[in-house]
Amino acid sequence: MSDHTGVVQQKSADKPAIEENAFDALERDFQEVLTELMGDKSLERFRAEYEKLHKALKKSYEGEKRLTQKCRELNAEIVANAAKVSTALKLSQEDQALSHLSRRR
């Protein structure tokens, strides 16, 4: 969707897939499960895989936060530039109108 300036409006791109407090809860759960797995040697391979998956999730979450912030910054820049272009077009149209009037006289 775009507004009257042609700038694309973001809907859910501003919200991460996992909210900060939900991710914190996942982190606590991970630590609890990891603590339980530490004592059982028969689950060592499972624990290692669980840690890998958690690391991948954490990396993905951090990347998503970073990209979301970058999207916000770029969107703000687009809005600012759209306003400048709009102002420039308006001034150009006014100049053309004045030029056209002065040529008639």
C-alpha positions in Angstrom: 0.0 0.0 0.0 1.2 3.5 -0.7 0.1 6.9 0.5 -0.4 10.1 -1.6 3.3 10.6 -1.9 3.9 7.1 -3.4 5.8 6.0 -0.3 5.1 2.3 0.5 3.6 2.0 4.0 4.8 -0.9 6.2 2.2 -3.0 8.0 3.7 -5.6 10.1 7.4 -5.1 9.1 7.9 -2.9 12.2 7.1 -5.8 14.5 9.6 -8.7 14.9 8.3 -12.2 14.5 9.1 -12.8 18.1 8.5 -10.0 20.6 11.4 -9.1 22.9 9.7 -10.4 26.1 8.7 -13.6 24.3 12.3 -14.1 23.2 13.5 -13.5 26.8 11.1 -16.2 27.9 12.5 -18.6 25.2 16.0 -17.8 26.5 15.1 -18.7 30.1 13.4 -21.9 28.9 16.5 -22.8 26.9 18.7 -22.3 29.9 16.4 -24.5 32.1 16.3 -27.3 29.5 20.1 -27.0 29.0 20.7 -27.4 32.7 18.5 -30.5 32.8 20.3 -32.0 29.9 23.8 -31.4 31.3 23.4 -34.2 33.8 22.5 -36.9 31.3 25.3 -38.3 29.2 22.9 -40.3 27.0 21.4 -37.0 25.8 24.7 -35.4 24.9 24.0 -35.4 21.1 20.5 -34.0 21.7 21.9 -31.2 23.9 24.5 -30.3 21.3 21.9 -30.2 18.5 19.6 -28.2 20.8 22.4 -25.7 21.4 23.0 -25.4 17.7 19.3 -24.7 17.0 19.1 -22.1 19.8 22.2 -20.4 18.5 20.7 -20.3 15.0 17.4 -18.9 16.4 19.2 -16.2 18.3 21.3 -15.2 15.3 18.2 -15.0 13.2 16.4 -13.0 15.8 19.3 -10.5 16.1 19.5 -10.2 12.3 15.7 -9.6 12.1 16.0 -6.8 14.7 18.9 -5.2 12.9 17.1 -5.4 9.5 13.8 -4.1 11.0 15.7 -1.1 12.4 17.4 -0.5 9.0 14.0 -0.7 7.3 12.7 2.0 9.7 15.7 4.2 9.0 15.3 3.8 5.2 11.6 4.4 5.3 12.2 7.6 7.3 14.7 8.6 4.7 12.3 7.9 1.9 9.6 9.9 3.5 11.9 12.8 4.0 13.1 12.7 0.4 9.5 12.3 -0.9 8.7 15.5 1.0 11.7 17.3 -0.6 10.7 16.1 -4.1 7.1 17.2 -3.5 8.4 20.7 -2.4 10.7 20.9 -5.4 7.9 19.9 -7.8 5.6 22.5 -6.3 8.3 25.2 -6.6 9.0 24.1 -10.2 5.3 24.3 -11.1 5.1 27.8 -9.5 8.2 28.9 -11.4 6.7 27.6 -14.7 3.4 29.4 -14.0 5.2 32.7 -13.3 7.4 32.3 -16.3 4.3 31.6 -18.5 2.6 34.7 -17.0 5.6 36.9 -17.7 5.8 35.7 -21.3 2.2 36.7 -21.9 2.8 40.2 -20.8 
